[in-house]
Amino acid sequence: MAAGYCGEKHVEDFLERVGTTYPNPRIVDSTRRKFWYREDLDRAMNLGTSTMSSGLGAKFREKIREKRNSGTA
């Protein structure tokens, strides 16, 4: 679910970037069950600031940002 939230097409792509682009999971229940906090992922994707990145992930983050801003207005 964390990979989808970040806009990654494949879980493997997300997992390769964990520890560099994305944070490590806060809870590791087993090798297959890992849990990330949404706030940690938002911070890693700079959802609170404007980004100059492009691609599918950037489009996804922009849509999330638009939804959040319209919900608080």
DSSP file (Angstrom, degrees, kcal/mol; ACC not computed):
  #  RESIDUE AA STRUCTURE BP1 BP2  ACC     N-H-->O    O-->H-N    N-H-->O    O-->H-N    TCO  KAPPA ALPHA  PHI   PSI    X-CA   Y-CA   Z-CA
    1    1 A M     >        0   0    0      0, 0.0     4,-2.5     0, 0.0     5,-0.2   0.000 360.0 360.0 360.0 -35.5    0.0    0.0    0.0
    2    2 A A  H  >  +     0   0    0      1,-0.2     4,-1.8     2,-0.2     6,-0.2   0.888 360.0  52.8 -63.4 -38.3    2.9    2.4    0.7
    3    3 A A  H  4>S+     0   0    0      1,-0.2     5,-2.5     2,-0.2     4,-0.4   0.918 111.0  46.5 -63.6 -43.2    4.2    1.9   -2.8
    4    4 A G  H >45S+     0   0    0      1,-0.2     3,-1.2     3,-0.2    -2,-0.2   0.894 109.3  54.5 -65.1 -40.5    0.8    2.8   -4.3
    5    5 A Y  H 3<5S+     0   0    0     -4,-2.5    -1,-0.2     1,-0.3    -2,-0.2   0.859 108.5  49.4 -60.6 -35.8    0.5    5.8   -1.9
    6    6 A C  T 3<5S-     0   0    0     -4,-1.8    -1,-0.3    -5,-0.2    -2,-0.2   0.513 119.0-111.8 -83.2  -4.6    3.9    7.1   -3.2
    7    7 A G  T < 5 +     0   0    0     -3,-1.2     2,-0.3    -4,-0.4    -3,-0.2   0.630  63.6 152.0  86.1  13.1    2.8    6.6   -6.8
    8    8 A E      < -     0   0    0     -5,-2.5    -1,-0.3    -6,-0.2    -2,-0.1  -0.599  41.0-148.4 -78.5 137.9    5.2    3.8   -7.6
    9    9 A K  S    S+     0   0    0     -2,-0.3     2,-0.4     1,-0.1    -1,-0.1   0.824  82.4  35.1 -73.4 -31.8    4.0    1.4  -10.3
   10   10 A H     >  -     0   0    0      1,-0.1     4,-1.7    -7,-0.1     3,-0.3  -0.967  69.9-137.6-129.9 140.1    5.7   -1.6   -8.8
   11   11 A V  H  > S+     0   0    0     -2,-0.4     4,-2.8     1,-0.2     5,-0.2   0.879 106.9  59.0 -59.4 -38.9    6.3   -2.6   -5.2
   12   12 A E  H  > S+     0   0    0      1,-0.2     4,-1.9     2,-0.2    -1,-0.2   0.882 102.8  52.2 -60.5 -38.8    9.9   -3.7   -6.1
   13   13 A D  H  > S+     0   0    0     -3,-0.3     4,-1.0     2,-0.2    -1,-0.2   0.915 111.2  47.6 -63.0 -42.5   10.7   -0.1   -7.3
   14   14 A F  H >X S+     0   0    0     -4,-1.7     3,-0.9     1,-0.2     4,-0.7   0.948 110.8  50.3 -61.7 -49.3    9.4    1.3   -4.0
   15   15 A L  H >< S+     0   0    0     -4,-2.8     3,-0.5     1,-0.3    -1,-0.2   0.824 105.0  57.5 -63.1 -31.6   11.4   -1.2   -2.0
   16   16 A E  H 3< S+     0   0    0     -4,-1.9    -1,-0.3     1,-0.2    -2,-0.2   0.808 109.5  46.1 -65.8 -28.4   14.6   -0.4   -3.9
   17   17 A R  H XX>S+     0   0    0     -4,-1.0     5,-2.0    -3,-0.9     3,-1.8   0.507  83.9 114.0 -94.6  -5.9   14.3    3.2   -2.9
   18   18 A V  B <<5S+a   22   0A   0     -4,-0.7     6,-0.1    -3,-0.5    -3,-0.0  -0.480  80.9  25.5 -66.4 132.3   13.5    2.6    0.8
   19   19 A G  T 345S+     0   0    0      3,-3.3    -1,-0.3    -2,-0.2     5,-0.1   0.185 129.8  44.0  96.8 -16.1   16.3    3.9    2.9
   20   20 A T  T <45S+     0   0    0     -3,-1.8    -2,-0.2     2,-0.3    -1,-0.1   0.613 131.4   6.2-118.2 -74.6   17.3    6.5    0.2
   21   21 A T  T  <5S+     0   0    0     -4,-1.3    -3,-0.2    -7,-0.1    -4,-0.1   0.906 133.6  41.0 -77.9 -44.6   14.3    8.3   -1.3
   22   22 A Y  B   <S-a   18   0A   0     -5,-2.0    -3,-3.3    -8,-0.2    -2,-0.3  -0.755  92.1-108.1-105.4 152.1   11.7    6.8    1.0
   23   23 A P        -     0   0    0      0, 0.0    -3,-0.1     0, 0.0    -1,-0.1  -0.280  36.4 -97.8 -74.2 162.5   12.1    6.2    4.8
   24   24 A N        -     0   0    0     -6,-0.1     2,-0.0     1,-0.1    -5,-0.0  -0.432  53.4 -89.1 -69.6 153.8   12.5    2.9    6.4
   25   25 A P        -     0   0    0      0, 0.0    11,-0.3     0, 0.0    -1,-0.1  -0.343  25.6-141.5 -65.2 147.9    9.3    1.4    7.8
   26   26 A R  S    S+     0   0    0      9,-1.6     2,-0.5     1,-0.2    10,-0.2   0.839  88.8  36.4 -77.2 -33.4    8.5    2.3   11.4
   27   27 A I  E     -B   35   0B   0      8,-1.8     8,-2.8    -3,-0.0     2,-0.6  -0.982  61.7-171.8-125.5 127.0    7.2   -1.1   12.3
   28   28 A V  E     +B   34   0B   0     -2,-0.5     6,-0.2     6,-0.2     3,-0.1  -0.917  11.1 169.5-117.3 102.5    8.5   -4.4   10.9
   29   29 A D  S    S-     0   0    0      4,-2.0     2,-0.3    -2,-0.6     5,-0.2   0.850  70.3 -28.5 -80.7 -37.2    6.2   -7.2   12.0
   30   30 A S  S    S-     0   0    0      3,-1.6    -1,-0.3     0, 0.0     0, 0.0  -0.902  79.2 -77.9-160.7-176.8    7.9   -9.8    9.8
   31   31 A T  S    S+     0   0    0     -2,-0.3     3,-0.1     1,-0.2    -2,-0.0   0.786 133.2  37.3 -65.7 -24.4    9.8   -9.9    6.5
   32   32 A R  S    S+     0   0    0      1,-0.2     2,-0.7    -4,-0.0    -1,-0.2   0.664 108.8  66.7 -99.2 -19.7    6.5   -9.5    4.6
   33   33 A R        +     0   0    0      2,-0.0    -4,-2.0     0, 0.0    -3,-1.6  -0.886  58.4 155.6-112.2 107.0    4.7   -7.1    6.9
   34   34 A K  E     -B   28   0B   0     -2,-0.7     2,-0.4    -6,-0.2    -6,-0.2  -0.973  23.9-153.5-129.5 144.0    6.2   -3.7    7.1
   35   35 A F  E     -B   27   0B   0     -8,-2.8    -8,-1.8    -2,-0.4    -9,-1.6  -0.970   6.5-168.8-127.1 129.5    4.3   -0.5    8.1
   36   36 A W        -     0   0    0     -2,-0.4     2,-0.4   -11,-0.3     3,-0.0  -0.858  24.7-122.6-109.7 147.4    5.1    3.1    7.1
   37   37 A Y     >  -     0   0    0     -2,-0.3     4,-1.9     1,-0.1     3,-0.4  -0.744  17.2-133.4 -86.6 137.8    3.5    6.2    8.6
   38   38 A R  H  > S+     0   0    0     -2,-0.4     4,-2.9     1,-0.2     5,-0.2   0.871 106.1  57.8 -59.3 -37.9    1.8    8.4    6.1
   39   39 A E  H  > S+     0   0    0      1,-0.2     4,-2.3     2,-0.2    -1,-0.2   0.882 105.2  50.6 -61.1 -38.2    3.5   11.5    7.6
   40   40 A D  H  > S+     0   0    0     -3,-0.4     4,-2.1     2,-0.2    -1,-0.2   0.915 112.5  45.9 -65.1 -43.0    6.9   10.0    7.0
   41   41 A L  H  X S+     0   0    0     -4,-1.9     4,-1.9     2,-0.2    -2,-0.2   0.901 111.6  52.0 -67.5 -40.3    6.0    9.2    3.4
   42   42 A D  H  <>S+     0   0    0     -4,-2.9     5,-2.2     1,-0.2     4,-0.5   0.921 110.1  49.1 -59.9 -44.1    4.6   12.7    2.9
   43   43 A R  H ><5S+     0   0    0     -4,-2.3     3,-0.9     1,-0.2    -1,-0.2   0.903 110.4  50.6 -62.6 -41.4    7.7   14.3    4.2
   44   44 A A  H 3<5S+     0   0    0     -4,-2.1    -1,-0.2     1,-0.2    -2,-0.2   0.829 113.8  44.9 -66.1 -31.6    9.9   12.1    1.9
   45   45 A M  T 3<5S-     0   0    0     -4,-1.9    -1,-0.2    -5,-0.1    -2,-0.2   0.411 108.6-126.1 -92.0   1.5    7.8   13.2   -1.1
   46   46 A N  T X 5 +     0   0    0     -3,-0.9     3,-1.1    -4,-0.5    -3,-0.2   0.900  48.7 161.8  56.1  45.2    7.8   16.8    0.0
   47   47 A L  T 3 <S+     0   0    0     -5,-2.2    -4,-0.1     1,-0.3    -1,-0.1   0.757  70.8  56.2 -68.0 -22.5    4.0   17.1   -0.1
   48   48 A G  T 3  S+     0   0    0     -6,-0.3     2,-0.3     2,-0.1    -1,-0.3   0.631 111.1  46.9 -82.3 -13.0    4.1   20.2    2.0
   49   49 A T  S <  S-     0   0    0     -3,-1.1     2,-0.3    -4,-0.0     0, 0.0  -0.810  94.4 -95.7-123.9 164.4    6.4   22.0   -0.4
   50   50 A S        -     0   0    0     -2,-0.3     2,-0.3     2,-0.0    -2,-0.1  -0.611  40.3-157.6 -80.3 140.8    6.5   22.5   -4.1
   51   51 A T        -     0   0    0     -2,-0.3    -5,-0.0     2,-0.1    -6,-0.0  -0.855  20.5-151.1-119.3 154.9    8.6   20.0   -6.1
   52   52 A M        +     0   0    0     -2,-0.3    -1,-0.1     2,-0.0    -2,-0.0   0.219  58.6 119.8-105.7  11.8   10.2   20.3   -9.5
   53   53 A S        -     0   0    0      5,-0.1     2,-0.3     1,-0.1    -2,-0.1  -0.289  46.1-154.7 -76.4 164.1   10.1   16.5  -10.2
   54   54 A S        +     0   0    0      4,-0.1     4,-0.2    -2,-0.0     3,-0.2  -0.788  40.9  64.5-130.6 174.4    8.3   15.0  -13.1
   55   55 A G  S  > S-     0   0    0     -2,-0.3     4,-2.0     1,-0.2     5,-0.2  -0.471  96.5 -46.6 105.2-177.0    6.7   11.7  -14.0
   56   56 A L  H  > S+     0   0    0      1,-0.2     4,-2.4     2,-0.2    -1,-0.2   0.886 132.6  53.4 -61.3 -42.8    3.9    9.6  -12.7
   57   57 A G  H  > S+     0   0    0     -3,-0.2     4,-2.6     1,-0.2    -1,-0.2   0.899 108.9  49.5 -60.9 -41.6    4.9   10.0   -9.0
   58   58 A A  H  > S+     0   0    0     -4,-0.2     4,-2.2     2,-0.2    -1,-0.2   0.894 110.8  49.6 -65.8 -40.1    5.0   13.8   -9.3
   59   59 A K  H  X S+     0   0    0     -4,-2.0     4,-2.1     2,-0.2    -2,-0.2   0.916 111.8  49.1 -63.8 -42.3    1.5   13.8  -11.0
   60   60 A F  H  X S+     0   0    0     -4,-2.4     4,-2.2     1,-0.2    -2,-0.2   0.929 111.1  48.9 -62.6 -46.5    0.2   11.6   -8.2
   61   61 A R  H  X S+     0   0    0     -4,-2.6     4,-2.5     1,-0.2    -1,-0.2   0.877 109.5  53.2 -62.4 -37.4    1.7   13.8   -5.5
   62   62 A E  H  X S+     0   0    0     -4,-2.2     4,-2.5     2,-0.2    -1,-0.2   0.899 108.2  49.9 -64.7 -40.5    0.2   16.9   -7.1
   63   63 A K  H  X S+     0   0    0     -4,-2.1     4,-2.4     2,-0.2    -2,-0.2   0.906 111.2  49.3 -63.6 -41.5   -3.3   15.3   -7.1
   64   64 A I  H  X S+     0   0    0     -4,-2.2     4,-2.5     2,-0.2    -2,-0.2   0.933 111.2  49.9 -61.8 -45.1   -2.9   14.5   -3.4
   65   65 A R  H  X S+     0   0    0     -4,-2.5     4,-2.4     1,-0.2    -2,-0.2   0.901 110.5  49.9 -60.6 -42.9   -1.8   18.0   -2.7
   66   66 A E  H  X S+     0   0    0     -4,-2.5     4,-2.3     2,-0.2    -1,-0.2   0.917 111.2  48.8 -62.8 -43.8   -4.8   19.4   -4.6
   67   67 A K  H  X S+     0   0    0     -4,-2.4     4,-1.8     1,-0.2    -2,-0.2   0.919 112.7  47.5 -62.3 -43.7   -7.2   17.2   -2.7
   68   68 A R  H  X S+     0   0    0     -4,-2.5     4,-1.1     1,-0.2    -1,-0.2   0.906 113.2  47.9 -66.0 -40.9   -5.8   18.1    0.6
   69   69 A N  H  X S+     0   0    0     -4,-2.4     4,-0.8     1,-0.2    -1,-0.2   0.868 112.0  48.7 -69.0 -36.1   -5.8   21.8   -0.2
   70   70 A S  H  < S+     0   0    0     -4,-2.3    -1,-0.2     1,-0.2    -2,-0.2   0.808 108.4  55.5 -73.6 -27.9   -9.4   21.8   -1.4
   71   71 A G  H  < S+     0   0    0     -4,-1.8    -1,-0.2     1,-0.2    -2,-0.2   0.758 111.2  43.0 -74.0 -24.8  -10.6   19.9    1.7
   72   72 A T  H  <        0   0    0     -4,-1.1    -1,-0.2    -3,-0.2    -2,-0.2   0.564 360.0 360.0 -97.3  -9.4   -9.2   22.5    4.1
   73   73 A A     <        0   0    0     -4,-0.8    -1,-0.2    -3,-0.1    -2,-0.1   0.482 360.0 360.0 -77.2 360.0  -10.4   25.6    2.2
